[in-house]
């Protein structure tokens, strides 16, 4: 009983820590490192996906089992025939099952939250990349416009010179 509780608390603490880290207002470079080197590599790893699915299924089964056990209607004032369980033991068992419901539920909830936040961070990174590209394109367009204006001025000057030369020729 103690080992699986320790594992559940470790998973829950790790998820909470990671979620706290990724929702901090970090610079884009740090978010990119977290997204590319931590999240994408883990998601693309078949071993991690297998562990995540199996772990999620086990935690889901624990959630369902604990939910059923925590919601059993028990009259703590009626004793069984052999008096092997006391009302305090029944209430303690219910409390343990409710604790397991909360633990496993929060583990699944934080897993969904982490996946959602990482998807949002990925979209933010792609959006920032697009904005950077468009800024560079805008800069190039502005340079081309300035170059175009300069060439138009040069063309006007050349046309004036041609007109002057033609006028002088006619004289």
Residue pairs with C-beta under 8 A, 6 or more apart in sequence:
5 103
8 59
8 62
8 100
8 103
8 104
8 107
9 103
11 55
11 59
11 107
12 103
12 106
12 107
12 110
15 107
15 110
15 111
15 114
16 110
18 114
19 110
19 113
19 114
19 117
21 34
22 31
22 34
22 114
22 117
22 118
22 121
23 117
26 34
28 124
28 125
28 128
31 121
31 124
31 125
32 125
34 121
35 118
35 121
35 122
35 125
39 118
39 121
39 122
42 48
43 49
52 111
56 108
56 111
59 104
59 107
59 108
60 104
60 108
62 100
62 104
63 100
63 101
63 104
63 105
63 108
66 97
66 98
66 100
66 101
66 104
67 97
67 101
69 93
69 94
69 97
70 94
70 97
70 98
70 100
70 101
72 94
74 90
74 94
76 87
76 90
76 91
77 87
79 85
79 86
